[in-house]
């Protein structure tokens, strides 16, 4: 299964954009990139996903490189409540499976 | 509306005992997943149920682990003869049916059950 690698931790000033990188060089052509975040002691929360094109929703933007070997999650205006562990994930789907392959995550600390 | 619920929220057991963890998915969600999260690590896939199809059990770490699901409702994850390395948070997720055109809905996670094996 494809693996993802992320920096262990990052800091961001409140109100600034947070850019979280992820490498997924072994991703297959039909596997989606997903991002979830996990706030302490809670279940992971969905943020955004994409296949080839850049995506944007009310929470974030996802930039995927043309070769699909890496991506960046962008939180445009980070707030203190965005402090969490952010997971870059490959979703593997076939006729008999559907599973999220999690990396080790980036701990984002937003400071005032 | 109600999200995915799991019980118990915490479970402490002695090595060698059996434990059962329960997951109630969101009503109408046909897909159900179990994951394990060891301290300080990302989630590991355990098992996937989709409707009445055969489950994907490829992530179960040993034959001491098993899971059942009745139709499209409750699921139980059973760990027999627990070991200290089984200590982790066990998370359940559910998802609606696959959308047309090969698009997939997100997985909605429950709060997890924290299992501690002494």
Contacts between the chains, C-beta under 8 A, distances in Angstrom:
chain1	res1	chain2	res2	distance
A	32	B	104	7.3
A	34	B	106	7.7
A	36	B	109	8.0
A	41	B	111	7.8
A	42	B	111	6.2
A	43	B	4	7.4
A	43	B	91	5.7
A	43	B	93	7.6
A	43	B	109	3.3
A	43	B	110	5.4
A	43	B	111	5.2
A	43	B	112	5.8
A	44	B	43	7.0
A	44	B	91	7.5
A	44	B	109	4.9
A	45	B	109	7.4
A	46	B	106	4.2
A	46	B	107	7.3
A	46	B	108	7.4
A	49	B	106	7.3
A	87	B	42	5.9
A	87	B	43	7.6
A	91	B	104	7.0
A	93	B	104	6.3
A	96	B	53	7.2
A	96	B	54	7.0
A	96	B	56	5.7
A	97	B	48	5.9
A	97	B	56	4.2
A	97	B	58	7.1
A	98	B	31	6.4
A	98	B	33	7.6
A	98	B	48	5.5
A	98	B	50	6.9
A	98	B	56	7.6
A	98	B	95	7.7
A	98	B	104	7.1
A	99	B	33	7.1
A	99	B	45	4.1
A	99	B	48	5.9
A	99	B	56	7.1
A	99	B	59	6.9
A	100	B	33	7.8
A	100	B	35	7.6
A	100	B	43	7.1
A	100	B	45	6.6
A	100	B	107	6.5
A	101	B	45	7.0
A	102	B	35	7.9
A	102	B	42	3.5
A	102	B	43	4.5
A	102	B	44	7.4
A	103	B	42	5.6
A	104	B	41	6.4
A	104	B	42	5.1
A	105	B	42	5.5
